[in-house]
Amino acid sequence: MSRFAAAAGLLALTALAFLGGCGKPQFSDTEKKTIASLALNTLPSLKPDTTNQYADLPAAAALGSTLFFDGGMSRDGSVSCSTCHKIGRQFQDDLPQAVGVARTNRRTMPLAGVARNPWFFWDGRRDSLWAQALTPLENPLEQAGNRAAFAHYIKKRFGERYERIFGPLPDLSTVPANASPLGTDAEKAAWNAMAAGQQEDVNRVYANIGKAIAAFERSIEPGQTRFDRFAIDLATGAKPQGDAAFSPEEILGLKLFIGKGNCVTCHNGPRFTDNSFHNTGVPPVDGLPLDRGRIDAVAQVQVDPFNCLGKFRDGDDSACKELRFMVKDGPRIMRAYKTPSLRGAADRPPFMHAGQFSTLDEVVAHYSKAAPSVEGTTEIHPLELSDRERAALVAFLKTLAE
């Protein structure tokens, strides 16, 4: 027998081992249970946001949608939330680093299912969806505005809509046109010259802007994929039909994902994320500012006046357990970044927090080799996957985006 014939025979036997004589994938009961836990039909109902009493109010979501797409919510009128979160691209932008008024140092994250996160941004520097929505508005690289200007803009353009939702706007007649504790030197000086009551009035309007945008973003949920149809058939004992039927390569990839590859350790649940932070040895990008991930974000979320323990939160502080009991230091959060959801990931290269890898093949190769981290200690270990195994993992990941 030639080597070619032997190799072909081995591949055929492998396919039979996976597909069996009846054409159904062969998985252990434990594997079936794990696969079922990843299916979208197991995603629980979205819990109320007790820090935002307007989170499920249709009028707030409608105003939030308007603000999300409004270029007027920026310093020069050219940038909106939708500049980076493009509706036709899974609410992200296909760039290695987001570009607003200027280029940032991180990749835009998609928004499907974002309301289910306990932490926001790649490093978790905000602890609610509405606090997250405020951050780009004043970031000098993103929308580069200031909260006093936004308060005036809301009163001028959307005053009636705002007041129907949030109640009367404060008197802004003596509030400077531009003022913020985070802005330019002139804006900071103007802010510091304001009375404490004025500052609180502006902050309240600003917080409500975030709550409206968050109400809109809560409506963005992931859609069913080939994997979900396959998983449902597997769980019910039905024979997968049409695009729900996996190829032998896709089945091998799924087995690796939940087995030898250890991918499911972090990419678990129906959103394929544990919502936590990990150092996986992803290299920095030359020319970008130093980025140490979660360890630097802890201080930022603690001092954020719009965090869960701040005065602009609705409800009591019983919802603030994540903030009160978060890990604040130590090697485990050095250069640690949020586990992104893998749903739709195959359709949104490049990958990682600053677009370090251009293809899924590069991502899988990185995890297979497990290079050491430039700072801190990586959590991953070399998998030494074969070329065939790496290709199978990529094939499976694509079923999460089809």
C-alpha positions in Angstrom: 0.0 0.0 0.0 1.4 3.4 -0.9 1.8 6.2 1.7 -0.9 8.2 -0.1 -3.4 5.3 0.1 -2.5 4.7 3.7 -3.1 8.4 4.5 -6.4 8.4 2.6 -7.5 5.4 4.5 -6.6 7.0 7.9 -8.7 10.1 7.0 -11.6 7.9 6.0 -11.4 6.0 9.3 -11.3 9.2 11.2 -14.4 10.5 9.4 -16.2 7.3 10.1 -15.2 7.5 13.8 -16.8 10.9 14.0 -19.8 10.3 11.8 -20.6 6.7 12.5 -22.5 4.4 10.2 -25.8 6.3 10.7 -24.3 9.7 9.8 -24.6 11.2 13.3 -21.7 12.8 15.1 -20.3 10.6 17.8 -20.0 12.5 21.1 -19.8 11.4 24.7 -22.6 12.4 27.0 -20.2 14.8 28.7 -19.4 16.4 25.3 -23.0 16.6 24.4 -23.8 18.4 27.7 -21.0 20.9 27.0 -22.1 21.5 23.4 -25.7 22.1 24.6 -24.5 24.7 27.1 -23.0 26.7 24.2 -26.2 26.9 22.2 -27.9 30.2 21.9 -31.3 28.8 23.0 -29.8 28.4 26.5 -29.1 32.1 26.8 -31.2 33.4 29.7 -33.5 36.4 29.5 -31.7 39.7 29.9 -31.8 40.8 33.5 -33.0 44.3 34.5 -30.3 46.9 34.9 -31.0 48.1 38.4 -28.5 50.9 38.1 -30.5 52.3 35.1 -34.2 52.7 35.7 -34.7 53.7 32.1 -32.9 50.7 30.6 -36.1 49.0 29.3 -38.1 52.1 28.5 -38.9 52.3 24.8 -38.7 56.1 24.7 -35.3 56.0 26.3 -34.1 53.4 23.7 -35.5 55.5 20.9 -33.6 58.6 22.1 -30.5 56.5 22.7 -30.7 55.2 19.1 -30.9 58.8 17.8 -27.9 59.8 19.9 -25.9 56.7 18.9 -26.1 57.7 15.2 -25.8 61.5 15.7 -22.5 63.1 14.6 -23.5 66.1 16.7 -22.4 64.1 19.7 -18.8 65.0 19.1 -16.5 68.0 19.1 -16.6 68.7 15.4 -19.8 67.0 14.4 -18.1 64.3 12.4 -18.1 61.4 14.8 -20.8 59.4 16.4 -21.0 56.0 18.3 -21.8 54.5 14.9 -18.6 55.7 13.4 -16.8 52.8 15.1 -19.8 50.6 15.8 -21.1 50.2 12.3 -24.6 48.6 12.1 -23.7 46.5 9.0 -20.5 45.1 10.5 -21.7 43.6 13.8 -21.4 47.1 15.3 -17.6 47.2 14.9 -15.4 48.7 12.2 -12.9 46.1 10.8 -9.9 48.2 11.9 -7.0 47.0 14.0 -7.5 50.1 16.2 -10.6 52.3 16.2 -10.5 55.7 14.5 -12.7 58.6 15.8 -11.3 62.1 15.8 -7.9 60.3 15.9 -6.6 56.8 16.0 -7.0 55.0 19.4 -4.8 52.1 20.7 -7.5 49.4 20.8 -9.8 47.4 18.6 -13.6 48.3 18.5 -15.6 45.6 20.2 -18.9 44.4 18.7 -22.1 45.1 20.6 -24.2 42.0 20.3 -25.1 40.9 23.8 -23.1 43.7 25.4 -25.7 44.4 28.0 -24.9 41.0 29.6 -21.3 42.1 30.5 -20.3 42.8 34.1 -17.4 44.9 32.8 -16.9 47.0 29.7 -14.1 47.8 27.3 -11.2 45.4 26.8 -9.8 46.2 30.2 -13.1 46.6 32.1 -12.5 50.2 33.0 -16.3 50.8 33.3 -18.8 48.7 35.3 -22.1 49.5 33.6 -23.3 49.8 30.0 -24.4 53.4 30.6 -21.1 54.4 32.1 -19.4 52.8 29.2 -21.5 54.8 26.7 -20.3 58.1 28.3 -16.6 57.3 28.0 -16.0 57.8 24.2 -18.0 61.0 24.2 -15.2 62.9 26.1 -12.2 60.7 25.0 -10.0 63.1 22.9 -9.3 60.4 20.4 -12.8 59.3 19.9 -15.7 61.9 20.0 -13.6 64.5 21.9 -16.6 66.4 23.2 -17.2 67.8 26.7 -20.2 67.2 29.1 -21.3 70.9 29.3 -21.5 71.1 25.5 -23.4 67.8 25.4 -25.9 69.1 28.0 -26.5 72.3 25.9 -26.8 70.2 22.8 -29.4 67.9 24.4 -31.5 70.9 25.5 -31.3 72.6 22.1 -32.0 69.6 19.9 -33.8 67.0 22.1 -35.1 69.0 25.1 -38.7 67.9 24.8 -37.9 64.2 24.3 -35.4 64.3 27.1 -37.9 65.8 29.6 -40.6 63.3 28.7 -38.2 60.5 29.8 -36.0 62.0 32.5 -38.0 65.0 33.8 -37.2 68.7 33.6 -33.8 69.8 32.4 -31.9 72.0 34.8 -31.3 75.7 34.1 -28.2 75.8 31.9 -28.2 79.5 31.1 -25.1 80.2 33.2 -23.3 77.0 32.4 -20.3 77.6 30.1 -20.6 76.4 26.6 -17.6 74.1 27.1 -16.6 72.6 30.4 -15.5 69.3 31.7 -13.2 67.8 34.4 -11.6 65.7 31.7 -11.2 68.2 28.8 -8.7 70.7 27.6 -7.0 73.1 30.1 -9.7 75.7 29.2 -12.5 73.3 29.7 -11.1 72.1 33.1 -10.7 75.7 34.2 -14.3 76.5 33.2 -15.5 73.4 35.0 -13.6 74.2 38.2 -15.2 77.7 38.1 -18.7 76.3 38.2 -20.7 76.0 41.4 -21.0 72.4 42.8 -24.7 72.4 42.1 -24.1 73.3 38.4 -21.6 70.6 38.1 -24.0 68.1 39.5 -26.8 69.3 37.2 -24.5 68.8 34.1 -23.3 65.4 35.4 -27.0 64.3 35.8 -27.8 65.2 32.2 -24.6 63.6 31.1 -25.4 60.4 33.0 -28.9 60.3 31.5 -27.3 60.5 28.0 -25.4 57.4 28.8 -28.6 55.7 30.2 -30.5 56.4 27.0 -27.7 55.1 24.7 -27.5 52.0 27.0 -31.2 51.4 26.6 -30.7 51.3 22.8 -27.6 49.0 23.0 -29.5 46.5 25.2 -31.6 45.7 22.2 -28.6 44.4 20.2 -28.5 40.6 20.7 -26.6 37.8 18.8 -28.3 35.8 16.1 -28.5 32.1 15.6 -25.7 30.4 13.6 -25.0 27.0 12.0 -23.5 25.9 15.3 -26.7 26.5 17.1 -28.7 24.5 14.7 -26.2 21.7 14.9 -26.2 21.8 18.7 -30.0 21.7 18.9 -30.2 18.7 16.6 -27.5 17.0 18.6 -29.3 17.6 21.9 -32.6 16.4 20.6 -31.2 13.4 18.7 -32.3 14.7 15.3 -30.2 14.1 12.3 -28.6 17.4 11.3 -30.0 18.5 7.9 -28.8 21.2 5.5 -26.3 23.7 6.9 -26.8 22.2 10.3 -24.8 19.2 9.2 -21.2 19.6 10.2 -18.3 18.3 8.0 -15.8 15.9 9.6 -13.4 18.8 9.8 -15.9 21.0 11.7 -16.7 18.1 14.0 -13.0 17.6 14.8 -12.7 21.4 15.4 -15.6 21.3 17.8 -14.1 18.3 19.7 -10.8 20.2 19.9 -12.5 23.3 21.1 -14.2 21.6 24.0 -11.3 19.2 24.6 -7.6 19.2 23.8 -7.6 22.9 22.8 -9.0 24.1 26.1 -10.8 26.9 24.3 -14.0 26.4 26.2 -12.3 27.1 29.5 -12.6 30.8 28.8 -14.9 30.8 25.8 -17.9 29.2 27.5 -21.6 29.7 27.8 -23.9 30.6 24.9 -22.0 33.8 24.2 -18.7 32.0 24.2 -17.1 34.2 26.9 -16.5 33.9 30.6 -16.7 37.7 30.9 -13.4 37.7 32.7 -9.8 38.9 32.0 -6.8 36.8 31.0 -3.2 37.2 30.0 -2.8 35.0 27.0 0.6 36.3 25.9 -0.7 38.5 23.1 2.2 40.7 22.0 2.1 44.5 22.1 1.9 46.6 18.9 5.0 48.6 18.0 4.3 52.3 18.1 1.3 52.2 20.4 1.3 53.5 23.9 2.1 51.1 26.8 -1.0 49.0 27.4 -1.1 46.9 30.6 -4.7 45.9 30.4 -6.8 45.2 33.4 -4.3 46.1 36.1 -4.4 49.8 35.1 -8.2 49.8 34.6 -8.9 49.0 38.2 -8.0 52.5 39.4 -10.0 54.0 36.5 -13.2 52.3 37.4 -12.8 53.0 41.1 -12.6 56.8 40.6 -15.2 57.0 37.9 -18.0 59.3 39.3 -20.5 57.3 37.2 -19.6 53.9 38.6 -22.0 51.7 40.4 -21.2 53.2 43.8 -21.6 56.8 42.6 -24.5 59.2 43.1 -25.8 58.8 39.6 -26.7 55.2 39.9 -30.4 54.3 40.1 -31.4 51.9 42.9 -29.4 50.9 45.9 -25.8 49.6 45.9 -26.8 45.9 46.2 -26.1 45.8 42.5 -22.5 46.8 43.0 -21.0 43.5 44.1 -18.7 43.2 41.0 -17.2 46.6 41.8 -16.8 46.0 45.6 -15.3 42.6 45.3 -13.2 42.9 42.1 -9.6 41.7 42.0 -7.6 44.9 42.4 -4.0 43.9 41.9 -1.6 41.0 41.5 0.1 39.2 38.6 -3.2 37.5 37.4 -4.5 40.9 36.0 -1.2 42.1 34.5 -1.7 42.5 30.8 -5.0 40.7 31.2 -7.8 41.5 28.7 -11.5 40.6 28.5 -12.4 37.3 26.8 -14.3 38.4 23.7 -17.4 36.6 22.5 -16.6 34.3 19.6 -20.0 34.7 18.0 -19.5 36.2 14.6 -15.7 36.5 15.2 -14.8 34.8 12.0 -16.4 37.7 10.1 -14.6 40.5 11.9 -10.8 40.4 11.5 -8.3 41.5 12.6 -8.3 39.9 16.1 -7.2 40.6 19.7 -7.4 43.9 21.6 -5.2 45.9 19.2 -5.7 43.9 16.0 -2.5 41.9 16.5 -3.5 39.0 14.3 -4.9 39.3 10.8 -6.5 35.9 10.4 -8.0 33.1 12.6 -5.1 30.9 11.5 -2.7 33.3 13.2 -4.9 33.3 16.3 -4.9 29.5 16.5 -1.2 29.3 15.8 -0.6 31.8 18.7 -2.5 29.6 21.1 -0.8 26.5 19.8 2.7 27.9 20.5 1.8 29.9 23.6 4.6 32.4 23.5 5.5 34.0 26.8 4.0 37.3 27.8 6.1 40.5 27.7 4.9 41.3 31.2 3.2 39.2 33.8 2.6 35.5 33.1 0.5 34.0 30.3 -2.2 31.6 31.4 -2.0 29.4 28.3 0.4 26.5 27.6 1.6 25.2 24.3 -1.0 22.9 22.6 1.3 21.8 19.8 -1.6 21.3 17.5 -0.9 19.8 14.1 -1.6 21.7 10.9 -4.8 19.6 10.4 -6.0 20.3 14.0 -5.4 24.1 13.6 -7.4 24.1 10.3 -10.2 22.1 12.0 -10.4 24.6 14.8 -10.7 27.5 12.3 -13.3 25.6 10.4 -15.4 25.2 13.6 -15.0 28.9 14.5 -16.5 29.8 11.2 -19.7 28.0 12.1 -20.2 30.6 14.8 -20.5 33.3 12.1 -22.7 31.6 9.5 
